[in-house]
Amino acid sequence: MPPHARTPPLSRAAATNWGDVMQMPDGLPAEIDLTRPSAARVYDYFLGGAHNFEIDRQLAEQIASMTPNLAATMRSGREFLRRAVRALLDAGIDQFLDIGSGIPTVGNVHEVAQAANLKARIVYVDIDPVAVAHSRELLAGNDLTAVLHADLREPERILAEARESGLIDFGRPVGILLAGVVHFVPDADRPWDVLATLRAAAAPGSHLVISHSTFEDQPQEMLDAQRLSARTDTEITLRSRAEISSFFGDWTILEPGVVHMPLWRPDSPSDVDEHPERFGAFGGVARHDQPAG
């Protein structure tokens, strides 16, 4: 799936409420680079959000001109995540660690989880300061959510800060959500080791959700559009179904397996596109079973 990301710029109120971060004169956090597109803001654009800048919209429109179904692809990813969260809720999961969460637009994890369980706890994690600033503003007053500013490539830090939030107890089953984020970690940064660290911290009964962009079954124009991600701070690495499946380690991959996203437990047969591969990503969910003996 291409970069994260729609119209007016960052809410000034969101930025000014962002902790003790140094502010620029217009109220934006000083760390925000307005000269480069942001993956999170491009994703927000495609989902119909309002937390992006002109430079993000320009890149989004360039990508969309090459792949007209891209907005549908973004929505398909979000719909997969919602179905996966509901499946975890049905399995008794009541705490979620959502890494690479982006900007929590309508239908995000806390809305889905807390609609079913008012006591569900969610810790969001993102590397993008804009996503973090907006998330903290949008979630103000929701004491069962927290937002961390961290990089997936620092799993030990994420785990430590999630514990410190008081919302995640790794002694109990937890849902670890990695929707559309692992493809931003190149092989050189050892994503398999990152995933192994996260899995090792989780108690039996925990679940892992992954969606990840792929080159399999993709037309050349889709691959060309994916390469435009190199213009953001987070270039995408396309991987095979087998590589993506390996991120689950020895956890039990739930039916229907690692499949094109619309094929993962659709709400109805009519929700499945005639060509589910056109969305360019696989999705899957695995469970950490208690070792035998």
C-alpha positions as CSV (number, residue, x, y, z in Angstrom):
1,M,0.0,0.0,0.0
2,P,1.4,3.4,-0.9
3,P,2.2,6.2,1.7
4,H,-0.1,7.2,4.4
5,A,-2.7,10.4,4.0
6,R,-6.7,15.2,2.3
7,T,-7.2,18.9,2.3
8,P,-6.8,21.8,4.7
9,P,-3.5,22.1,6.7
10,L,-2.8,21.1,10.3
11,S,-5.1,22.4,13.0
12,R,-3.2,25.0,15.0
13,A,-5.0,23.9,18.2
14,A,-3.7,20.3,17.6
15,A,-0.1,21.5,17.3
16,T,-0.1,23.9,20.2
17,N,-1.4,21.2,22.6
18,W,1.5,18.9,21.8
19,G,3.4,18.8,25.0
20,D,6.5,20.9,25.4
21,V,7.6,20.6,21.8
22,M,9.2,23.8,20.5
23,Q,6.8,25.7,18.3
24,M,7.3,27.6,15.1
25,P,5.8,31.1,14.8
26,D,2.6,29.8,13.1
27,G,2.1,27.3,15.9
28,L,3.4,24.2,14.1
29,P,5.9,21.9,15.9
30,A,9.4,22.9,14.8
31,E,10.2,19.3,13.8
32,I,7.6,19.4,11.0
33,D,9.4,19.6,7.6
34,L,7.0,21.4,5.3
35,T,9.4,20.9,2.3
36,R,8.8,17.2,2.0
37,P,5.6,15.2,1.8
38,S,4.6,13.1,4.9
39,A,3.5,9.5,4.5
40,A,0.9,9.9,7.3
41,R,-0.5,13.1,5.7
42,V,-0.7,11.5,2.2
43,Y,-2.6,8.6,3.7
44,D,-4.9,11.0,5.5
45,Y,-5.6,12.7,2.2
46,F,-6.6,9.5,0.5
47,L,-8.9,8.6,3.4
48,G,-10.7,11.9,3.1
49,G,-9.1,13.5,6.2
50,A,-8.2,17.1,6.8
51,H,-4.8,16.9,8.3
52,N,-2.3,17.5,5.4
53,F,-0.5,20.2,3.5
54,E,-0.4,21.2,-0.2
55,I,2.9,19.4,-0.7
56,D,1.2,16.2,0.5
57,R,-1.8,16.7,-1.8
58,Q,0.5,17.3,-4.8
59,L,2.2,14.0,-4.3
60,A,-1.1,12.2,-3.6
61,E,-2.6,13.6,-6.8
62,Q,0.5,12.5,-8.8
63,I,0.3,9.0,-7.4
64,A,-3.5,9.0,-8.0
65,S,-3.1,10.0,-11.6
66,M,-1.0,6.9,-12.1
67,T,-3.3,4.6,-10.1
68,P,-6.9,5.9,-10.2
69,N,-8.1,3.3,-7.7
70,L,-5.7,4.4,-5.0
71,A,-8.3,6.0,-2.7
72,A,-10.2,2.7,-2.8
73,T,-7.0,0.9,-1.9
74,M,-6.5,3.1,1.2
75,R,-10.1,2.5,2.2
76,S,-9.7,-1.3,1.7
77,G,-6.7,-1.2,4.1
78,R,-8.8,0.6,6.7
79,E,-11.7,-1.8,6.3
80,F,-9.3,-4.7,6.7
81,L,-8.1,-3.2,10.0
82,R,-11.6,-2.7,11.3
83,R,-12.6,-6.3,10.5
84,A,-9.4,-7.6,12.2
85,V,-10.0,-5.5,15.3
86,R,-13.6,-6.9,15.5
87,A,-12.1,-10.4,15.2
88,L,-9.7,-9.7,18.1
89,L,-12.5,-8.3,20.2
90,D,-14.5,-11.5,19.6
91,A,-11.4,-13.4,20.8
92,G,-11.5,-11.5,24.1
93,I,-8.7,-8.9,23.4
94,D,-9.4,-5.7,25.2
95,Q,-6.0,-3.9,24.8
96,F,-4.4,-2.9,21.6
97,L,-1.0,-1.6,20.6
98,D,-1.4,0.1,17.2
99,I,2.0,0.9,15.7
100,G,2.2,3.1,12.6
101,S,-1.3,4.4,13.4
102,G,-1.2,7.6,11.4
103,I,-3.9,10.2,12.1
104,P,-7.0,8.6,13.7
105,T,-9.7,9.5,11.3
106,V,-13.3,8.1,11.4
107,G,-13.5,4.4,12.1
108,N,-10.1,4.1,13.7
109,V,-9.2,1.4,16.3
110,H,-10.4,3.1,19.4
111,E,-13.8,3.8,17.9
112,V,-14.2,0.2,16.7
113,A,-12.9,-1.3,20.0
114,Q,-14.7,1.0,22.4
115,A,-18.0,0.7,20.6
116,A,-17.9,-3.0,21.5
117,N,-16.1,-2.7,24.9
118,L,-16.2,0.6,26.7
119,K,-13.1,-0.5,28.7
120,A,-11.0,-1.3,25.7
121,R,-7.6,0.4,25.9
122,I,-5.6,1.5,22.9
123,V,-2.0,2.9,22.6
124,Y,-1.3,4.5,19.3
125,V,2.3,4.8,18.0
126,D,3.6,6.8,15.1
127,I,6.8,8.3,13.9
128,D,5.3,11.3,12.2
129,P,5.1,14.4,14.6
130,V,2.0,15.7,12.7
131,A,0.2,12.4,13.2
132,V,1.1,12.4,16.9
133,A,0.1,16.0,17.4
134,H,-3.3,15.4,15.8
135,S,-3.9,12.2,17.5
136,R,-3.3,13.7,21.0
137,E,-5.7,16.5,20.1
138,L,-8.4,14.3,18.8
139,L,-8.1,11.9,21.7
140,A,-8.0,14.5,24.5
141,G,-10.4,13.4,27.2
142,N,-10.3,9.7,26.3
143,D,-8.4,8.3,29.3
144,L,-8.3,4.8,27.8
145,T,-6.1,5.9,24.9
146,A,-2.5,7.2,24.7
147,V,-0.3,8.3,21.8
148,L,3.4,7.6,21.6
149,H,5.9,9.3,19.3
150,A,8.2,6.5,18.3
151,D,9.8,4.5,15.5
152,L,8.8,0.9,14.8
153,R,12.5,0.2,14.4
154,E,12.9,0.8,18.2
155,P,10.6,-2.0,19.5
156,E,12.1,-2.1,23.0
157,R,11.3,1.6,23.4
158,I,7.8,1.2,22.2
159,L,7.2,-1.7,24.6
160,A,8.7,0.2,27.5
161,E,6.6,3.3,26.8
162,A,3.4,1.3,26.3
163,R,4.0,-0.3,29.7
164,E,4.6,3.1,31.2
165,S,1.3,4.5,29.8
166,G,-0.4,2.2,32.3
167,L,-2.8,1.0,29.5
168,I,-1.0,-2.1,28.2
169,D,-0.3,-5.1,30.4
170,F,1.9,-7.5,28.5
171,G,1.2,-10.2,31.0
172,R,-2.3,-10.4,29.4
173,P,-3.2,-11.0,25.8
174,V,-2.7,-8.0,23.6
175,G,-3.6,-7.1,20.0
176,I,-0.5,-5.8,18.2
177,L,-1.6,-4.0,15.1
178,L,0.9,-3.3,12.2
179,A,-1.5,-2.1,9.4
180,G,0.4,-0.7,6.5
181,V,3.6,0.1,8.4
182,V,6.1,-2.8,8.1
183,H,6.6,-2.1,4.4
184,F,8.2,1.2,5.5
185,V,11.1,-0.7,7.2
186,P,13.7,-1.8,4.6
187,D,15.5,-5.1,4.9
188,A,18.7,-3.3,6.0
189,D,16.8,-2.3,9.2
190,R,16.0,-6.0,10.0
191,P,12.2,-5.9,10.2
192,W,12.1,-9.6,11.1
193,D,14.1,-8.9,14.3
194,V,11.8,-6.0,15.1
195,L,8.7,-8.3,14.8
196,A,10.4,-11.0,16.8
197,T,11.0,-8.5,19.7
198,L,7.3,-7.5,19.6
199,R,6.1,-11.1,19.6
200,A,8.5,-12.1,22.4
201,A,6.9,-9.5,24.7
202,A,3.3,-10.8,24.2
203,A,1.5,-13.2,26.4
204,P,-0.1,-16.4,25.0
205,G,-3.5,-15.5,23.6
206,S,-2.1,-12.3,22.0
207,H,-2.9,-11.6,18.3
208,L,-0.8,-9.9,15.6
209,V,-2.4,-8.1,12.7
210,I,-0.3,-7.2,9.6
211,S,-1.2,-5.6,6.3
212,H,1.7,-5.1,3.9
213,S,2.2,-3.9,0.3
214,T,3.3,-6.5,-2.3
215,F,4.7,-6.7,-5.8
216,E,2.8,-10.0,-6.4
217,D,0.0,-9.8,-9.0
218,Q,0.6,-6.1,-9.5
219,P,0.5,-4.2,-12.9
220,Q,3.6,-2.1,-13.8
221,E,1.7,1.2,-13.2
222,M,1.1,0.2,-9.6
223,L,4.7,-0.6,-9.0
224,D,5.7,2.7,-10.6
225,A,3.4,4.5,-8.2
226,Q,4.8,2.7,-5.2
227,R,8.3,3.9,-6.2
228,L,7.1,7.5,-5.7
229,S,7.1,6.8,-2.0
230,A,10.9,7.4,-2.3
231,R,10.0,11.1,-2.3
232,T,8.7,10.9,1.3
233,D,10.7,10.2,4.4
234,T,9.4,6.6,4.4
235,E,10.1,4.7,1.2
236,I,8.1,1.5,0.7
237,T,9.6,-2.0,0.4
238,L,7.4,-4.3,-1.5
239,R,7.5,-8.0,-0.3
240,S,6.1,-11.3,-1.3
241,R,3.3,-13.2,0.4
242,A,5.9,-15.6,1.8
243,E,8.0,-12.8,3.2
244,I,5.0,-11.2,4.8
245,S,3.8,-14.5,6.3
246,S,7.2,-14.9,7.9
247,F,6.7,-11.8,10.0
248,F,4.2,-13.9,12.1
249,G,7.0,-16.2,13.2
250,D,5.7,-19.4,14.8
251,W,2.4,-17.9,15.7
252,T,-0.8,-19.6,14.3
253,I,-2.0,-17.8,11.3
254,L,-5.8,-17.6,11.4
255,E,-8.1,-18.5,8.5
256,P,-8.2,-17.6,5.7
257,G,-4.5,-17.0,5.9
258,V,-2.4,-14.2,4.5
259,V,-4.6,-13.1,1.6
260,H,-5.3,-10.0,-0.5
261,M,-7.0,-7.6,2.0
262,P,-10.6,-7.8,0.7
263,L,-10.5,-11.6,1.1
264,W,-9.8,-11.5,4.8
265,R,-13.2,-12.3,6.4
266,P,-15.3,-9.9,4.4
267,D,-18.6,-8.9,6.0
268,S,-20.5,-10.2,3.0
269,P,-19.5,-11.8,-0.3
270,S,-20.7,-8.6,-2.1
271,D,-17.9,-6.7,-0.4
272,V,-15.2,-8.7,-2.3
273,D,-14.0,-6.9,-5.4
274,E,-13.8,-8.9,-8.7
275,H,-10.0,-8.3,-8.6
276,P,-9.0,-8.2,-4.9
277,E,-5.4,-8.2,-6.0
278,R,-5.7,-4.7,-7.4
279,F,-5.5,-3.3,-4.0
280,G,-1.8,-4.3,-3.8
281,A,-1.5,-5.6,-0.3
282,F,-1.8,-8.8,1.7
283,G,-3.4,-9.0,5.2
284,G,-3.4,-11.6,7.9
285,V,-3.9,-12.2,11.6
286,A,-2.0,-14.7,13.8
287,R,-2.5,-15.9,17.4
288,H,0.2,-16.7,20.0
289,D,-0.8,-20.1,21.2
290,Q,0.4,-21.6,24.6
291,P,3.4,-23.9,23.9
292,A,2.6,-27.6,24.3
293,G,3.8,-29.1,27.5
